[in-house]
Amino acid sequence: MTDKEPAGVATRRAAMRLLDAVLRQGVPLEAALANAAAGLERADDRAFARAIASEVLRRLPDLDALIDAHTAKRLPGDAKARFALRIALVQARALGTPGHAAIATVLPLMDGGPRRLVHGVFGAAMRADARLPDPPSLPKAVEKRWRKAWKQEMVDAARAAIAAPPPVDLSLRDPAATAEWAEKLGGASLAPGHVRLPRGAAVAELPGFADGQWWVQDIAASLPARVLGQGEGRSALDLCAAPGGKTMQLAAAGWKVTATDMSGPRLERLRENLERTGLAADVRQADVMAETPEPIYDAVLLDAPCSATGIFRRHPDVLHRATDRAIAGLAEQQAAMLRQAAGWVKPGGVLVYAVCSLEPAEGEAVADGFAAEREFTRDPIRPEELPEGITAGGAGRVRVLPGTMAGEGGADGFFVARFRKG
Ligand SMILES: C[S@@+](CC[C@H](N)C(=O)[O-])C[C@H]1O[C@@H](n2cnc3c(N)ncnc32)[C@H](O)[C@@H]1O
């Protein structure tokens, strides 16, 4: 920052770096934060840079339409002037920043001609009183893909779901105490072991966080471990386990858990989570594909790496990174991992495959391909195993789409299938 730079410019510069990382380099927003916000000392400035970038990603198609409606000559998608305009307009039209502050803090990021252009386009949009639509539009490619896979109704529900940040869900270490925790935290429970808090709840300050009575986990993300039921001392292998939401559920449900993941930093978070909650698991760093499948377990859970389009409400960057090609590559990786995971299952044991994706190529198609293998049969998930409002579809698999539990604040997109060996 130079001495003459107006206050707030560094925050917008960090927001611009974040958007560049997501949109031009395909990096997840969370992973880009440390670098992009390195120059910002204050936590609230870092949080604001993230909020600006997040809101731009939530409303990108509409911001671009607004920019295009006020420029004589179309700006390239990756032009710095377009990035600056997105940042200025999202503040003025969605984040409540006064127009003069929104533009004054982005102009220093531009030089010469583009600076005049940004000033001119912003001024024209403001004079025309141009607004962003609510609910926001999804990126065209995503709308097209989801309409084809799930029909227009799902696209409409997804647009409604991205309009506002979702509530905060907690999973409890002791499901028997659900009513007690719901009351103590001022939340509502939608299933045993679950409490839903209003959006924006400052979780680290709430009772029960420090002593590990609960952890943050969307209700949809709690399904894969729920459908494994009570462990009663039996063994479970949690593959791709970090940061450990499902490991903790399994340990709390009485499973003797082995948790593996290939990422050292993510396993560190898993260990911290176990320590905070006082739950136990044997934790190992391992690549699923490089391991020999032994010993064998009563249950194996594969929460596979995926496009993560199911978590678009909290992480709108996923919508801009999940290309058809990326999805196809991830689906192939999941199919290979599932075949590998099968080797760890005891005869008569259970295998659960899950992804937080809204792409049938990753959920249904991978499960169908696997079901064709002889030694496993489909093990349909029964209604009584699921929270009210979530249903199992064809072949007893669970597909959570936007619109599920809409009246209660919705749920992340998820797919869960269960198989039995032999
Ligand atoms: C969807 S996340 C898992 C979330 C976790 N199950 C939970 O509930 O908190 C996918 C995980 O897969 C891990 N991963 C990706 N490829 C892997 C591989 N080949 N072997 C092991 N872990 C892998 C990633 O490090 C990431 O932590």
The ligand as an ORCA input file, in Angstrom:
! r2SCAN-3c Opt
* xyz 0 1
  C     -15.077    -34.550      0.356
  S     -13.551    -34.371      1.158
  C     -13.771    -35.358      2.582
  C     -14.612    -34.783      3.691
  C     -14.629    -35.679      4.934
  N     -15.069    -37.016      4.636
  C     -15.480    -35.128      6.050
  O     -16.580    -35.611      6.280
  O     -15.036    -34.200      6.736
  C     -12.505    -35.361      0.164
  C     -11.156    -35.687      0.761
  O     -10.503    -36.612     -0.126
  C      -9.116    -36.486      0.054
  N      -8.474    -37.189     -1.078
  C      -8.487    -36.854     -2.388
  N      -7.841    -37.779     -3.119
  C      -7.429    -38.739     -2.250
  C      -6.701    -39.971     -2.395
  N      -6.289    -40.391     -3.586
  N      -6.438    -40.694     -1.286
  C      -6.848    -40.261     -0.071
  N      -7.525    -39.115      0.132
  C      -7.821    -38.366     -0.949
  C      -8.917    -34.988      0.117
  O      -7.709    -34.672      0.776
  C     -10.165    -34.552      0.925
  O      -9.845    -34.409      2.284
*
